[in-house]
Amino acid sequence: MPPVPKRQSLQLEITARIGGAHIPFLRQKLLAAHKLLRPPLKELSVALVNDSTMSKLHRQYMSIPGPTDVLTFPIDEDAHGHIISGEVIVCVPEARRQARVMGTAVPRELLLYALHGMLHLCSCDDRTAAGFQVMHRTEDQILKRLGVGPVFAPLAKSGRSMNPRRGRVRNGDV
């Protein structure tokens, strides 16, 4: 019988300028999501930041003024071109605003953004309408399996636009 392949573990670092109380929840859920996905991703850094920091990064890397919810930065690839290291920047005040608007809890909104960034690092792309639908359906499927429940799906049920250019998540993938 051939040996069972060892599951790839994730080296996860989470830092917070704001929202540090959410780190244990995010750590637990992101590690569990990584086990479900089993991607080549080996190292992930997640930074929880304020509006000012996110606005600076958003302008610097995307040439767009103001904060956004999440920015994703691939750092290193393996010989096959798979991302094995990356960073996800999450804007805590934006998560608070969206949680209020969407009627969800802030930790769930933060997890949605961090998971969204992780999925970008795992080659998911939401720049087309079809990719947008697949990516956000995948997010909610993972969140359900993690016991969190869907976070993105309530938007679809509310009847609001799910246009990838004007949708709920305005991710920057650098």
C-alpha positions in Angstrom: 0.0 0.0 0.0 1.5 3.4 -1.0 2.1 5.9 1.8 -0.6 8.4 2.5 0.5 11.9 1.5 1.1 14.1 4.5 -1.2 17.1 4.7 0.5 20.4 4.0 0.3 22.5 7.1 0.1 26.3 7.0 2.5 28.6 8.7 0.0 31.4 9.6 1.0 34.8 11.1 -1.8 37.3 12.0 -0.9 40.8 13.2 -3.3 43.5 14.2 -3.0 47.3 14.4 -6.7 47.1 15.2 -9.1 44.3 15.9 -6.6 42.1 17.8 -9.4 40.4 19.8 -10.4 38.6 16.5 -7.0 36.9 16.0 -7.9 33.6 17.8 -11.1 33.2 15.8 -9.4 34.0 12.5 -6.5 31.7 13.3 -8.7 28.7 14.1 -10.9 29.2 11.0 -8.2 30.0 8.5 -6.2 26.9 9.6 -9.3 24.8 9.2 -10.1 26.3 5.8 -6.5 25.5 4.7 -7.0 21.9 5.6 -10.2 21.8 3.6 -8.6 23.4 0.6 -5.3 21.6 0.7 -3.6 24.2 -1.5 0.1 24.5 -2.2 0.1 27.6 0.0 2.5 27.0 2.9 2.9 30.5 4.4 0.2 33.1 5.0 0.5 36.4 6.7 -2.7 38.3 7.6 -2.6 41.9 8.7 -5.6 43.6 10.3 -5.3 47.3 9.6 -7.2 50.6 10.0 -8.7 52.8 7.2 -5.6 55.0 7.0 -3.2 52.1 6.4 -5.6 50.4 3.9 -6.1 53.7 2.0 -2.4 54.1 1.6 -1.9 50.6 0.3 -5.0 50.8 -1.9 -3.7 53.9 -3.5 -0.1 52.6 -3.8 -0.9 49.2 -5.3 -4.2 49.8 -7.1 -4.1 53.5 -7.8 -7.6 53.8 -6.1 -8.2 56.4 -3.3 -9.8 55.3 -0.1 -10.0 52.1 1.8 -11.1 48.7 0.5 -12.0 45.6 2.4 -9.0 43.3 1.5 -5.8 43.3 -0.5 -4.0 40.2 -1.5 -0.3 39.9 -2.3 1.3 36.8 -3.6 4.9 36.6 -2.3 6.5 33.3 -3.6 5.7 30.5 -6.0 6.9 26.9 -6.4 8.5 25.5 -9.6 5.0 24.9 -11.0 3.8 28.5 -10.6 1.6 27.8 -7.6 1.6 30.4 -4.9 3.2 29.0 -1.7 3.5 32.3 0.3 1.3 35.3 0.4 -0.1 38.2 2.5 -3.6 39.3 3.0 -4.4 42.8 4.3 -7.8 43.2 5.9 -9.5 46.5 6.8 -11.2 46.2 10.2 -13.2 49.4 10.0 -14.6 48.4 6.5 -15.6 45.0 8.0 -17.4 46.8 10.8 -19.2 49.0 8.3 -20.2 46.1 6.1 -21.2 44.0 9.0 -23.6 46.7 10.1 -25.0 47.1 6.6 -25.3 43.4 5.9 -26.5 42.4 9.4 -23.7 40.0 10.1 -21.1 39.8 12.9 -17.8 41.5 12.6 -15.7 38.4 13.1 -17.6 36.6 10.3 -17.1 39.6 8.0 -13.3 39.6 8.8 -13.2 35.9 8.2 -14.9 36.4 4.8 -12.3 38.9 3.8 -9.3 36.8 5.0 -10.8 33.7 3.3 -11.3 35.7 0.1 -7.7 36.7 0.1 -6.6 33.1 0.8 -8.7 31.9 -2.2 -7.0 34.5 -4.4 -3.7 33.0 -3.3 -5.1 29.6 -4.2 -5.7 30.7 -7.8 -9.4 31.7 -7.5 -10.3 34.7 -9.6 -13.4 36.9 -9.3 -12.7 39.4 -12.1 -15.4 37.9 -14.4 -19.1 37.5 -13.7 -18.7 33.7 -13.8 -15.5 33.7 -11.6 -17.2 36.0 -9.2 -20.2 33.6 -8.7 -17.9 30.6 -8.3 -15.5 32.3 -5.9 -18.3 33.6 -3.6 -20.2 30.3 -3.7 -16.9 28.6 -2.7 -16.5 31.1 0.2 -19.9 30.3 1.5 -19.4 26.5 1.1 -16.2 26.7 3.1 -17.8 28.9 5.7 -20.6 26.4 6.1 -18.2 23.5 6.5 -16.4 25.6 9.2 -19.6 26.0 11.1 -19.8 29.7 10.5 -22.5 29.7 7.9 -22.8 31.7 4.7 -21.7 35.3 4.9 -21.7 36.3 1.3 -25.0 34.6 0.4 -27.2 37.0 2.3 -26.4 39.6 -0.3 -27.7 37.4 -3.1 -30.9 36.8 -1.1 -31.3 40.5 -0.5 -31.7 41.2 -4.2 -28.8 43.6 -4.3 -26.5 43.7 -7.3 -23.8 41.0 -7.5 -22.0 42.6 -10.4 -18.3 41.7 -10.0 -17.3 45.3 -10.6 -19.8 46.8 -8.1 -20.4 43.8 -5.7 -20.1 43.5 -2.0 -16.4 42.5 -2.0 -14.1 44.9 -3.8 -10.9 42.9 -3.4 -7.6 44.2 -4.7 -5.5 41.4 -6.0 -2.0 42.7 -6.6 
